[in-house]
Amino acid sequence: MRPGVRLSLAALVTALLAAACSAAGSTPAPGEDPLLTTTYGIEAEVLPDQLTRHPRGFLYRDILAGSGAGGTAGRWVQVSYVVRLADGREVDRAEPESPLRFRVGDGSMIPALDIAVREMQVGGVRQLVIPPRLAYGARGRGPVPPNAILVMIARLERVE
């Protein structure tokens, strides 16, 4: 083989490996990550320099650490939250007086929230920046359009 052909073949293999890693959920390069390159509305209160990437692919920051019980798989939790689109428009809310109640791990919640409450304690407040694949995906739901990035601020109110 000629040297130029080897280089092209090596470049092709590298590109294919990068694509496979990306499809498998690996961390994208910073310039390619839509969660970091999206322009967020001021109401979304996204502070990119304070966010941490969760191994499952969403971004988060702890606003307030809790001190109570943790939300473990199989337990019922109550969560209050506000959900906004990237532009800052509010699309859903559950107030502390009437929080959302669900069983952790039963598949009834969007994956990012289900994962996040497993790492929180009662009283904890966490902001999540959620890619579509960990929210409502290509379908969307109600006021959430297809392929929407969501910004959620959730408080774990109670663990049963």
Secondary structure, DSSP 8 states (H G I E B T S, - for coil): --HHHHHHHHHHHHHHHHHHHHHTT----GGG-HHHHS---GGG---GGG-EE-TTS-EEEEEE---S-B--TT-EEEEEEEEEETTS-EEEEE-TTS-EEEETTSS-S-HHHHHHHTT-BTT-EEEEEE-GGGTTTTT-BTTB-TT--EEEEEEEEEE-
